[in-house]
Amino acid sequence: MKDKADFRTLCVHAGELNDTQYGGAISPIYPSTSYGFIDQDINQYPRYFNTPNQIGLAKKIAALEGAEAGMIFGSGMSAVSNALFSHLEAGDHVVFQDDLYGGTRNFIKQEFPKYGIEFSFTKGLTSDNFKIEIKKNTKGIFIETPSNPTLKIIDLKAISNLAKKAKLWTMIDNTFASPVNQNPINFGIDTVIHSATKYLGGHSDITAGVILGSNKCMELVFKSAKNFGGSLSDHTVWLLERSVKTLFIRVKEQNKNAQKLAEFLDAEEWVTKVYYPGLASHPDHALAKRQMHGFGGMLSFNLAIPIDCKKFLLNLKLVKPVMSLAGVESTALSPRLTSHALLTEAERINQGITSQMIRFSSGIEAFSDVKSDLLNALKMSRK
Ligand SMILES: *Cc1c(COP(=O)(O)O)cnc(C)c1O
């Protein structure tokens, strides 16, 4: 496999293992937890993230992000925590963007103080908002764009320029965009993290995470991760490899459906606001166009007051009112009741999250069926 092959070819073939024994068409699974060590350069062991399937899949996803190397973890949060802890020690400080994934925010707030690591949340998403938070002991900047659930966009180039000047590392949680829509390494971001539970898995049946970066970055991650643990079972690694083969066509379709839905909702009187970077009216539309290949499958919208948000979700028949996102099936949730329930009311208001907000994850069903389902739920949900 040439590294410069087309993205969709990389999805199918990068990192694949050859079945030299039987000549089968797909990667075999190597679930062994013990490997020979005599005359080997490295010790192979699942917790060292170096079984054949782990290495193959890490190569595949690294190729999709244009990274030198990668490691596969047991969950997105395992990837987030390992990425951060491997780069930090007591006395260090990190600047985080304000509206982060809820789990990441909780991790920082609960765990960092125990280890004497300091942090600040920005008060906005411009590079100046980040710059003002940089202190003498700041070591890095951590961002997430598009943000959850209001789909704000952060300028990747501006953040990486700021960080390079201040000699800081940069990390991004690229879960919402997926490698199909955004490749932050091209803009100078050092480390890319994915919750593979979302688009990389794509079928709502795998929990996994990924860290990607330069060889040097991944050596640092490995040094800590082999102590912390958190590797993924090779059976699930294999299943995730299968999922990634269809990543491009799934996400392309999800992008299309999200765009159609955003445009439809934007014109409806029962929706007061639509958050989607693909809409020309989105404040960061031009920036999104510059740094993303597609606008993604996620959108949020606010229902007009006469509509009961909970009733609306429960009256959906095709769209599932479930937690999580990015599956081939369309799903919807109330951020206030689920993903952002642990935030204080003040934090929610600050991020624009109201009880009338719905976060929508577009699947690959026919748009006409999704639209009918929403209109049907609407009829039964007036207060
Ligand atoms: C889901 C998610 C995570 C955490 O991933 P898990 O696999 O649930 O641990 C991190 N970041 C974002 C943006 C997510 O959506």
PDBQT file of the ligand as one rigid body, heavy atoms in Angstrom, charges set to zero:
ROOT
HETATM    1  C1  LIG A 401     -17.993   9.603  22.920  1.00  0.00    +0.000 C 
HETATM    2  C2  LIG A 401     -16.942  10.615  22.907  1.00  0.00    +0.000 A 
HETATM    3  C3  LIG A 401     -15.789  10.461  23.683  1.00  0.00    +0.000 A 
HETATM    4  C4  LIG A 401     -15.586   9.301  24.630  1.00  0.00    +0.000 C 
HETATM    5  O1  LIG A 401     -15.552   8.091  23.966  1.00  0.00    +0.000 OA
HETATM    6  P1  LIG A 401     -15.907   6.686  24.658  1.00  0.00    +0.000 P 
HETATM    7  O2  LIG A 401     -15.605   5.703  23.601  1.00  0.00    +0.000 OA
HETATM    8  O3  LIG A 401     -17.345   6.752  25.062  1.00  0.00    +0.000 OA
HETATM    9  O4  LIG A 401     -15.032   6.556  25.854  1.00  0.00    +0.000 OA
HETATM   10  C5  LIG A 401     -14.814  11.449  23.607  1.00  0.00    +0.000 A 
HETATM   11  N1  LIG A 401     -14.986  12.532  22.815  1.00  0.00    +0.000 NA
HETATM   12  C6  LIG A 401     -16.082  12.716  22.060  1.00  0.00    +0.000 A 
HETATM   13  C7  LIG A 401     -16.196  13.924  21.213  1.00  0.00    +0.000 C 
HETATM   14  C8  LIG A 401     -17.107  11.763  22.079  1.00  0.00    +0.000 A 
HETATM   15  O5  LIG A 401     -18.201  11.955  21.340  1.00  0.00    +0.000 OA
ENDROOT
TORSDOF 0
